[in-house]
Structure formats: structure tokens, C-alpha cells
Amino acid sequence: MKKRFLAMLLALSMVGVGCKSASPEETPVETEEEEVVQVEEEETPQAQGNLLENGDFTSGLSQWDTYCFDGECGLLVNKDGALDCGINSVGSVDYGVQLFHDGFALDEGCVYKLTFDAYSDVARPIQMRFQINGGDYHAYYEEVVDLTTENQSYEYTFTMNEASDPAPRFCLNMGVMGDMGEDFPAHHVIFDNFELTLVDGSNKIESTSEVTIPDIAVNQIGYLPNQLKTATIKGTGLEQTTKLIDEKSGKAVYEEAIGKGEKNADTGDREAVFDFSSIKNEGTYHVESGDAVSPSFVISKNVYDDALAAAVKMLHYQRCGCELTKDEAGDFAHPVCHNSKAILYEDNSKKLDVTGGWHDAGDYGRYSVAGAVTAADLLLAYENYRDVFDKKNMPDVLEEAKYELDWLLKMQRADGGVYHKVTCRNFPGEVMPQDETDELVIMPVSTTATGDFAAVMAIAARVYEKTDKTYSKKCLDAAIKAASYLDETPHDSTGYRNPSDITTGEYEDTCDVDERFWAYAELYKTTGDKSYEENMVSELPNNGYTLGWQGVAGYGAYAYLTSKNASLLPDVKKEAAATAKEIRGFAHSNAYGSSIITNYPWGSNLTIANNGEYLLMMKDALGEYDKETVDKQMNYLFGNNATGYCFMTGFGTLYTDHPHHRPSQVMGKTVPGMIAGGPNNGLNDPYAANVLRGVPAAKCYVDNAQSYSTNEIAIYWNSPVIYLIAGEIAENGGGR
């Protein structure tokens, strides 16, 4: 997963993360038309002329960048206004050095012409290609260009014969070509005057990739009988008599008049709420308002059982280092993967066994920070809602969490520090896990990984104490050792950073105060040792108590406020209550109950789920419980949102079905139970940037595997949803 952008954006999510806080503001927008989201909805800025913006480099390097797989290259605009690619090393593959340009579209059936000028100070071939920007990166059109030492003009005409692509990539591969060899000398390739024009659009085949968003949004999985039940009405559904229809009888069982609604700056719509919480009879229903009709949904005391089981099973599908059999994984079965020893980045002569754990997201990396937070969510959910997980046919959540904990234990160094991650040097292509066979590399220890590790191991010591005392002690010993490492190690205000030859996710975090706070709080809760309370007091965060992989102070506050014999520091209680109040305020400011306003960050669904989890935690920690806001977060995730999507794969009527998830992409079918990242108005991938330009923040989502910034999945996006579902079942009469 592309973690560098995510780290920056999460600073704006969940009312302030880590050492930063958000300051939301609103800009009113209004529209009332029924929404049809089309991939081709917006034209690129040069749709009637040059499709390659800044093709003459008058705006410097804008729109142009390089990807270096294993080569080395620098870019600059020279004194003649041309692009100078200084190549120090060509690497070992044709894309060892790649110049690329995104931000245009290619339409099926259309004829295009590409022209440009180029030369190299050492004669050589390069590869020019237009390609899909994701998946297998196959070419729509490609040619080998033989560059000489004299500047020449090149011209190519081609027809787009595949389905229209609103966000392809134009690239020039300047790695190893033909018989060049990896020792090819350093050289400069000069480009200028790129121009891509539409020559003939008369045979254009119109795209059918459109999704009609209904004017009534509901929780498509359904509602528990005692849960808040609302639908959000917009467009043609406003100013009508809105009815709840029992699909068995075909009759309205509840109705009320809906007005013109209120403007929502984040969606651009007027919206109204239809509340039918008084209806508790089990059955299948839908909502009608004028000509607008919602997806069908169920009211049932068991409505979330399958979703909870699938959300936990998703983690099983993500297991690394073991075979997944046909019986347990169906079409997603695969042999053992990533079972070789990994080298230490700091000492390539040493190799360690760090097999196991979960693949983090749409790729196959394993990251200690993300894994610890995910396992913590599972263990805390079990600790608080054991009766829910002990139901018949529920996956064994303790067994699943232990699979990750066992891997984390392998990631601890002898001195207590915890290695930040183990991945290959680069993200894999579109392959199954067993086919990623590059060398595995263990990256250095980080204080954030060590703090999260100490916290989750302290939780594990509590949770497994009744079922496996030996394992409980092993976890506690590891937590104590990690805490000792933190005691002796200064704060790190830089955080982990990838070296130049590692491109996988960073999980960048420049503040480790909250990780230390959480570690000491959990150890105090587990052991009652006052020294941990004293250490915790010295690490009090001052910018909000939050949940997430980057900001974990909310976990620490919950641990401390639910500890026995805690002195209940007023500052902890006050800050925890302030965070809960802010979440409630955001959720009550809009018809969907979204606890995000203005800026929807990368992984916004993580923020929504974490906010629901946080409010559930605060019921025990503060004795305050806003059931309505918790219900709203659940309903949002499962369909009552501005996109109209249920963000859990395989559930609902309109649901995420094309996630950025390599096994799903390879198999051509989607693993069920995964939570998509959700709306992201940062538009941090080329596909989203092209198709969502100008779309209101809360609607910046596209169900396409190329959009990794809105449609990737991650283990730590599933885990708070597991906690949230379990809490909803329990608090509405189905658990403890």
C-alpha cells in the first residue's frame, strides 16, 4: 500500500491524529439532480488539443515524473527548455528507469497521434508505450524507438482497441533494452515537444461503465431490531411522502412527509433523514419516496452475523507463510508463500525466520505497526464482547489474532526493539502471493513499532491468561522487554523512512509519544505495576485521543481509564471526553451521520469505523454512550453514505466489487468481507485524479482496482469494523 501519502492524510482524519489536529471548515455547494457517476464524466483539460499537459516543459517538470525499479535517474529542464533525463544506471530490466505522464484518457475506437523530439548523447533504444496504469500494466500500444545522438522528430499513430481507459499511463522505458547490458554507461536522454492528439473519434465506442446512485441511501446489509434505522433522501426523493415498504406484503408499514432537506457542503446535495427506528419487526424492506427507491435490506436480530464472520475470515485469507487449502479458501487457495528467511537490511550477512503474519493490504508486505493495531482491535473486541464471538459458526478470533502475534514475536530483537517491517524491495505486480519470490528484507527497528508491539502484547497477556497461561506469559515477557527498550531509547521525531532502494509502504510517523503512552497504559492495566503508570504520565499526548495506525492515544486512554486502581488523571478523562464530543458533533451535522467533515482522507472508512469503535470504548471508560452516533457510523459503512456503496465486499446490493487487492485482481473475483478505503478527496492516485476531478469530497470514491487511494483494502480497515459490528450486536441485545 502507498503509505507515504496515507501518513500525511491521516493527520486530517478522526479529529486529529498523532501529534497533529484538524481544523475543519465548510464550503457550501448545492445540486439536486439524481446522480449518475460515469467514468467518462469529466474531460481532461486538453481534450480538444494536446492530451499531454506540459508536453513542451514550459511549466517545468509539472505532470512528468520517473519510476526507477532498480536503475537511477534524475530529471531537469535544461537551458533550451527541453527535458534532460540523466541516467546513471539503467538497472536490470527495461523499466529499470521509466519516465511517465498521467492525467489523460484513451477512448475505445479512437485514433491518436503521438509526436515528440528526442536524442541521447549515447545512441540507444528506448521503449515508448501507452499502458494500463495498474494490474498487469499491459500495453495498449508500444514501440521501440532507436535514439541517435542527433535530435530527431518521431511520429506514431495508433488506435485504442481496448475498453476506454480514463486514466492510462504514457511512459518511456529507458532501462536495459536489447543487448545493452546492465553496465551500460551513464548518459543523458533529451525529450521535447510531446503532443498527443485525437485524429479520428468517429468510431468511438461509448463507455458503459457507469453506476447509478439511488436517491435513497440505506444500510444495505440491514438493521438490528433495536438499532437506529434511517435512510437519507436526496434528489427526486425530496418533498415527497416517504414510505417503508414490507416486501412480503407489499404494503407501507410506516410513512412520513419529507421536506426539501438541508444543503451538505461535502456532498453538494440537499438531503433529508427518514427515521423508521420504531419498526422492529423482522423482515425484508425497502424505502420509497416518489419515484426514488432504495436497495432492499433486512431487519433481523442476526443481520450482522454473516458480515462479522466474513470480516474476520478476511484476515484468514490474508495469512502469509502457510498454505490456504481449497476447503478453507475456496477459489483463493494457494500454496505456501514467503517462506524463505529474510535478510537484515542493516547486515545482509544475517538472515532471520520471520514467516507468518498477515499480508497487510492489497500487496504482500507485513508491517509491525499495522499488524499490532489490527491484532489489538481483535483482542479488545473479544475482551469486551466475548459472547458475540462465542456464537456458533463464528470464526475463532483468538486463533486468528494469535497467527499475527506469533509473527510479531519473531519481529522482536533481543534487546526488545521491534523491526518496522518485512517486505521485498518493491511492490509486486499483479500476482498471487506464492509468485512474489523476490528477496525479503527486514527493515530496522522503530520506536513506533516497538510501542505498538508492547501494547498489543500486554493486551494478549490479559486475553489469553484464561485459555493459555504459557502463551500469556510469553506475551507479557515480550511486552516488558519492549517497554524496557523504550525506557532506554530517546524519542524519535523523524520516524522510520525508506532508504532509496526500498519502495514499499513506510508507515511514516514522526511522533512516538502516543505509542509510548499506549504501551505503558496497557502494561499498567495488565500488571498493576505503578512504574508503568508513572511512565505513562510522562508520555501524555496533548493533541487528541484517537484510534488508527498512526494515532493510538485513544487506545491508551481507554486502557488507562478502565484500569483498576488508576488515579484517573483529570487530563486523560477530560481529553477523552472532548474527543468523543467532537466525533458526535461532526456526526450530527449531516444527514448521513458521517463523523468526517470537509476533508475525506485516504482511508476515510478507517476514520468512520475507528470513531464508532472509540465511542463504544468510551461507554466503559467514561460511562457515556452515544448509541445513535455509533449506529450512524455502522450505517454509513454499509451503504447510508453519499456514494451509495456498501463498502464491504460481497454484501448489499451496490457494493465494492473491484478492490485494489492482488488475489482478487488475479482471480477475477473478489474476496468477501473486505472493507474498502472509501472517499478520498486528496485524489492520490492517477485514476482517481482523472475520473473524480471536481467531485464533492464525500463522493470521491471509485470502485476500480486502479484506484489504490480509494479502493484498496487493509487489515487495519477491517479490524475496527470487526470491533464495531461486535459492539453493535452486543449493545443491541445480542451479546454480553
N, C-alpha and C positions, 0 to 999 in steps of 0.2 A: 504494500500500500504506500501511496505517496505521502509520507508522514511529515515532511518539512512544512508543506502548506498547512496541513491539518494542525500542527502545533501552533502556528500563528493564529489560525482562525478560531481555535478553541478558546483563545483569550477573550473572545467576544461572546462565548456561549455560557449557558447556565449561570447567569448573573455574576460573572466574574470567576476566572479560573486561575489556580496557582497564585501568583503574586500580582495579578492584574485584575481589573474590574471593568465592567462595561458601562457605558453611559448612553442608553438607547434614546433615539429621537424619531419622530414620525413625520412623514410627508404624505398628505392626503392625495389619493388618486381615486377616480371614480369611473366605473363602467358597469353596465347592467346586461350586456348581451350574453347569451349562452356561449360557453367557451368550447371551442374545438382546437385542441393542441395539434398542430401539424409540424412535422419535421421540416417542411419547406416554407414555413410561415414567414420567415424573415430573409430578405436578400442580403448578400454581403455588400459592403459599401461600394465595391467596384463592379456590381452586377452588369452594368451596361458598358464597361470598358475593360481595363486591366483587372483581372481577378486576383492578381498577386499584389497586395498592397505594399508600397515602398519597394517596388521592383528596381528602381534606379538609385536607391540608397540615399535619397535626398533627406530622409529622416533618420539618418544614421543606421543603426542595427535594428531598428524597430521592425517587428514581425519576423525577424530571422534569428535562428539560434543553431547550436550544434548539439549533437548527441555523440559522445565518444564511448564506444563499447570497451575497447581496450587500446585505442590509439590516443593521440594527443594533438590538440589543435587550438589555435587562438584566432579570433576574428577582430578585424578593424576595417574602417572605411579609410582608404588611402587618400593622398593629396589630389588624385584625379577623380575622387568621388566614387570609386569602384570598391567592391568588397574584396578584401585580401584575407584569404584563409591560409594562415601559416601552419603547416603541418609538420610537427616534429617527429611523429611516429604514426605509421599507417595502421598499426595493430596487426591482428591475425586473421580478420575476416573482412568482407567487402564493406560492411557497415562499421568497421573499426573507427572511422571518422565519418560523420554524417552532417551535412548542412540541411536544414529543413525550414519549411514555411507552412503554417497552418492558417485557418481562418477564411476558407473559401469553400465552394460547393461544386460538385460534379453531378450533372443530371443524366440519367439513363437516356440513351438515344441521341445525345447531343455530340456535335463535332467541335473540337477545341484545337487551337493552335498555340504552341509554345515557342517563343523566340528568346534568345539571350546571347550575350557575348562572353567569351571565356578564353583563357590561356593558362599555361603552367610554366614556371621557369625551368621545370624538368618535364619533358614530354611524358605523358602517362594517360591511361584510360581512366574514366570515372563512369559511374552508373547513374543515369537520370531516371527517376521513377515517380509516378503518382500511385499512392498505395492507401489501403485501408489503415486507419490510424489506431490499431488495436488488434486483438485476436491474433491471427497468424501473420498479420502485416503483409498480406499478399498484394502484388502489384496489379493495378488496373491497366497500367501501361508503363513500359520501361524500355530503355535503350542504353547501349554502351556508347559513350562519347569519347572519341580519341582526341585528347587535347595536345596541341603542339605548343611550341614556345612563342608562336605568333598569335596575336589576338584575332579570333575569328568569330563570325556570327553563325549561330545554329538555329535551325527551324524544324519543328516536328508537328505533325498533325495526327490526331487520334480521335477515335470515337469511344465514348463511355458506354461499354456494352453490358455492364453490370447494373444492379439496382442503384438508384440515386443515392449518393452519399453527401450529407450536408456538412461533413467535417472530415474530408480526407487529408492526407499529408503529401506535399510535394517535397521530395528530398533528392539530394545528390550524395551518393555514397563515394567516399574518397579513401576507403581503406585498401586492403590488398585486392588487386584485380589481376587476373591472368597469371603471368609468371613473374610478377613484380618481386615477391618475397617480402618477408617481414622486415628485412634490413634495408628497405628502400630509403634513400637519403632524404633528409629534411628538405622541404621545398615549399613554394607558395603557389596557390591556385587563385586566380583573379576572375571575378564574375562581375557583370554589369548588365543593366537593361533587360531584366527579366520581364516578360509580358505574356500573360495567358489570356486569350480572348475566345469568346464563343463565336465560332464560324457559322454554324448551322444548328438552329434549335427547332427546326420544323418537325423533326421526328422524336421530340422529347416525349418520354413516357411519364405521365403524371404519377407522382408518388401516392401510394395507398396507405402509407404508414401514418395514420392519424388516429388519435384517440379522442372520442367524445366524452367529455367530462359531464356527468349528470348535474343538474341544478339542485339536487338534494344529496347531501353527503351524510352518510351514517357509518356507524361501526359495522362493517360488513361481516365480521365474524359473529357478532351479536352481543347480547347483554345478559347479565345475571338478573334474576328477578328483582333484587333489591338495589341494583346499580342505577346510577343516573343514566337516563336514556334520553338523548337529544339528537335531533337532526339539524343540520344547518342548511337553510334555504337561501337561494340566490336567484338572480336572473328571472326566468319565466315563472318560477315558483313563488315569487313575492306578490303581496297584495291579493292573496287567494285564501280560500278555506282549505286548510291543510288537514289531511286525514291519515290516520294509521289504519292500514287495511290488514285484516286477518286473512291470510291466503287460503286457509282451509274453507272458510265460509264465504270469502269474497266481500265481506261487509266491513264497514268502518267501525272500529271499536273505540275510537277517540278522534276528536277533531277540534280545531280552533282556528280563528281568523288570524292570518299573518299579515303584518303591515309591510311598509316599504323597506324596513330594515335600516341598518346603520352602515356608513362607509367604513371600510377596513383598508387602511393605508398599505398594509403588507400584501393584500391580495388584489387591490384595485376594484373590488366589488362592493355592492351593498349586500348585507347579509342579515338574516333573522334566525332566531332559535325557536325550534318546535320541540317542546319538552313533553314527553309522554311517559315520564317516570312512574306515573300512577298505574300503568298497565303492567301487571306482574304475571299474568297467565302465560304458561309456556306455549310455544307455537312458532310458526314462521310468519313473518310480517314484511310489509314494505310501506313506504310513505308516499302519498300522492299530494300534489299541490298544483292545481290547474292541470296543465299538460306535462308537468315535470313528475318523474317517477324515480324513486331511489332504488338501489340494489336491494335484493331481499336479504333478510337477516333473521336470526333466531333469538328467542328469549328462552333460556333454559338454565337450570342450576349447574349443568355440566358443560356449558357452552365453551369454556376455555380449556377443557381438559386436553383435547387433541392439540391445540395450539401450544400449550405448555410442554407437552411431551415432545412435540416437533422442535420447539426451541432448544430443549436440552439435547435432543438427538442430533441437532445441527453440530454441536460440539464433538459428538462421536464421529460424524463424517469428517471433521477437521483433524482427527488424530493423525499424528506423524510417527513414523518409525515402526509401524506394525501393519500387518495385512488386514484389510477390511474385506470380509468374506461376502459372498453373494447373499447369504442368509441375513447378515446384519446391515448391508449397504445396498443391496439390490443392484441397479444399473451403475451405481457409483463404487462398486467393489474395485479394489486394486491390490496388487502385491505390496510387500514391504517397500517403504520408501525411506530415503535419507538415513540409512542405517550405517553409514561409514563414520569413522571417527573424524572429528573436526580439528583443524589446526588453530592454534592460538595466534591471533594477528600480531601480538607483541613478541612472539617467539615461534617462528614457523617450524622449529625443530620439535615442538611438543604438540601432541595430539591427545584429545580427550574424548571420552564417550559421553555425548550429550544427546543421545537418542531419546525420542519420546516427545510428549507435549502435543499442543495443538498448532496446526498451521494458523497463522494469525488472521488472515483476511482472504482477499482474492488471490494472493500469492502464497508462497510456501515458507516464508520466514517465520522464525519463532523469536518472540521478543519478551523479555522478562517483565517489563513494566506492564504491558498489555495482558500478559498471561496471569500475573499476580492479581490485577484488578478483576479480571474475569473470574478467576477461582474464588476470590473474596466474595463477589456477588452471589455465587452459587452457595458457598458455605453459610453466608449470612441469611440467605433465603431459607436454607434448611434449618438453621438455628432458630429462626423466628416462625417458620411455617411448616414444621416437620409433618404435621398431619396431612397437609396437601400433597407432599411428596411420597407419603406412605400409602397413598391410594393405589388400588390395583391398576396394573398396566402403565404406571408411571416409570420412566427410566430411573435407574439408580444414580441419583445426583451425587452421592458421596463417592461412588466408584468413579464417576466421570471427573469430578474435581481432583481425585487422587491421581489420575493419569497425568494431569498437568503439574500437580505438586511434586510428583516423583521426578519430573523433568527439571523443575525449578531447583530441586535439591542438588541435581547434577551441575547446575549452573553456579553453585556457590563455591568460591575459592577457599582454600584452607584458612585464610585469615579472616573469613566471614564476609568479605566483599562478594558481590554478585555480578557476573558478567552481563552486559547490557543486552546482547542478542547473539543468535547464531543464524546466519544466512549464507547463501552464496554471495559472490561479489556483486552480482547484478540480478535484477528481476528476471524471472524465466519468461519464455514465450508461452504460447497457448498450448500447454502440455499437461498431462496428468502428473501427479506428484512423483510417481516412480520414475518418470522420464526427466526430472530435473536431477542431473547427475554431476553437475559442476562441484568443485571443491567447496566444502563447508568451512566457514571461518567464524571463530568465536571472537567477538569484539570485546574491548576492555571493560573492566568494572566501572559502574557508575553509582553515585550515591542515591540517585532516584530509584534505580533498580533494587539496590540494597535495602532502602527504606520500605518499598512496597513488599519486597520479599519478607522482611522481618514482620510486617503487619499481617500478611496472609498466613504465615506460618504460626503466628500466635493465635489467630482465629482457628486454624486447623487443629492446634493443640487442644482447644476447648471442644470443638465439634466432634473430634474422633476419640475423645477421652473415654466415652461410654462404650464405644464399639471396638476400639483397638488401642489399648493403652500403650503398647510398644511404639506404634506409629505416632501417637500423640506426643510421646516423649521425644521422639526423633525430630518432630516438627518444632517443638519448643526449644530443644537444644540448638537447632539451626537458627531460630528467631533470635535467641540470646546472643549467639555468635555474630549475627548480622548487626544487632544493636551495638555490640562492643566495637565492631568496625566503625560504625557511625560515630560512636563516642570519641574515637581516636582520629577521625578524618575531618578536616575542615569542610565548611560549606562550599559547594561548587556553584558559582554564579555563571559559569559558562555552559555546563551541561555536556552531555555526550554530543559529539559531532563526527559525522562520517569523514574518514580520510578520502583523498581524491579518487582512490581506486575502489571504493565501496559506494554503491548507488542505492542500496535497499533502504527501507524506512529508518529514520533516525530516532523517532520518539523524542524529539528535542524538548528540553525542559530546563530553563535557566534558574529555576527556584526549587531547591530541595527542602525548604522549611516544612512544607505541608507533608512531605513523605516522612520526615523525621517525626513530626507531630503524630501522624497516624501510627507509625511503628511503636513509639513509646506508649501511646494511648492503648493500643491493643495488648501490649505486653503488661501494662498495668491492670487492664481488665482481666487478663488471663491469670496473672500471678499474684496480684495484690501487692507487689513489691513497690514500696513508696519511692524508691530511687527512680523508677520509671515515670512516676507522676512528676517528680522534680525535673527530670529531663524534658518531659512533655511541656511543662510550664515555660521552659526556656525556649521552646520552639513554637509558641503560639502564632499562627498566621494572623494577619491583620487586614486581609482583603477578601473576606467572604469565605463561607464554608460550603464547598462544592463537592460533587462527585464527578468522576471521569478518570481517564488515564493520566492526565496532566495535573489536574487539581484534585487532590484527595483529602483535603481538610475536612470535608463533610463526613467521611468515614471515621476520621479521628475524633471529631466532635461526638458522633453517635456512640463510638466505643467508650469514650470517657463519661458521657452523660448517663450511660447505662451501666457503669461500673459500680460495684459495691464499695462502700466507704470512701467514695470520691467526695472531695470537699466542694464539688460543684462550683468551680470558679465562675463568678458572675459574668466575666467577659465571654467565656465559652457559651454559656446559656444565652446571653444577650445576642451574640453574633449568630448563633444557630437559629434563634427565633427571627432575627432580621432577614436571614436568607429565606426562610420559609415564607415570611410575609411578602417578600419581593416576588417569589415564584407565584404566590396566589394573586398578587396584583396584576402580573402580566397575564395570567390565565383568565382572569375575569374581565380583561379589557377587549376581548374579541369573541366572536360568535363560535369559533372552533374550540375555544379553550386552550389554545396554544400558549405555552409558557415561554415563548420566544417572541420578541417584537423587534422589528426593523431589520436586524441583520441575522439571516439564517446561515449559520456557519457550516463548513464541511462537517458532516456527521451530525446534522441538526437533530436527527431522530435519537441519537445518543443523549443529547441535551434533554429532549422531551421525556425519554424513559428515565434518565437519572433524576429529573425533577420529581417525577412520580415516586420513584424509589425513596428519594430524600424525604418527602412528606410522609410516607409510610414509616420511615425510621423515626421521624420526629414525634410520631404518636407515642412511642415508648420513651423517647428521650426527653420530651417536653410536656407530655400529657396533652398535646394539642393535635387535633386531627381534622384536616380539611378534606373530607371524603369526596366532596364534589370536584375539587381540583384534581385529585388523584384519578377519579373516574374520567375526567376530561382528557388527561394525558393518554390513558388507555384507548379511549375512543378515537383520539387523534391518530394514533399509530395504526389503527385498524380501519381507517377509512374516512373518519369525520375530519377531513382536512381540505385545504384549498386545491390540492392536486386531484382529489377523488380516489387516490390509490390506497388500498390496504398494503402497508409496507412489509408484510410478512409473506414470503414466497409461498405459493400454493394454497393460500387461504383467502376467502372472499370471492367477489365477482371480478373486480378490476384490481389486480394485484401485481406486484413486482414479479416479472417473469423473465427478464433478460439481464441478470445482475453481472457485475464485473467480478467473476468468480471462475477461476480457470477450470475446475472439474465440470461445472455446468456448461461452460462455453465449449469445452472439448466434446462433451457427450451430447450437446444439442438439446438438453433438457435440464430442468432446474431442481437442485436440491431443495426440498421443502423446509420451511421453518426458519429461514434466514431473514434477518432484518436489514433492509437497505439503508444506506446513509441518509437519504432524504434531501429535501430542498437545500440548495446552497447558492445564494446569490453572489458568491465570490466567483462563480463560473471558472473553476480552477482546472478544467481540462478542455482541450480543443473542441470536443464535440459539444459540450455544454455551452462553451463560449459562442459557438456558431448558431446553435438552434434556440438558445434561451436569451439571446440579446434583447434587452428591453422588457423582459417578462418580470412581473412583480416578484418581490423576494420570496414570498411564501409559496410561489408556484414554480420556482426554479428547480425543477426535477424532470428528468427524462429517463424512461425505462429502456436503457440501451447499454450494452456491455462496454461500449467505448467510453461511457461517461463514468470514469472511476471516482470523480469528485461528488457525484450524486447517487451513484448506483452500485458502489462496491459494498461488500458485506464485511463484517468483522466480528470476531468472537466477543469483543467487549461491547458491541452494539446489541448482541443477543442477550448477554448476561443481565443487564438491568431490566430487560423485558421479562426475563425469567422471574426475577425478583418481583416485578410489578404484577405479573399475572398471578403468581402465588399469593401475593398480598391481597389482591382484589378478591380472589376466591375465598381466602380466609376471612377477610373483613366483611364479606357479604354472606357469611354463613356456611362456607364450605371447608373451613379449616379449624384452626385452634380455638 
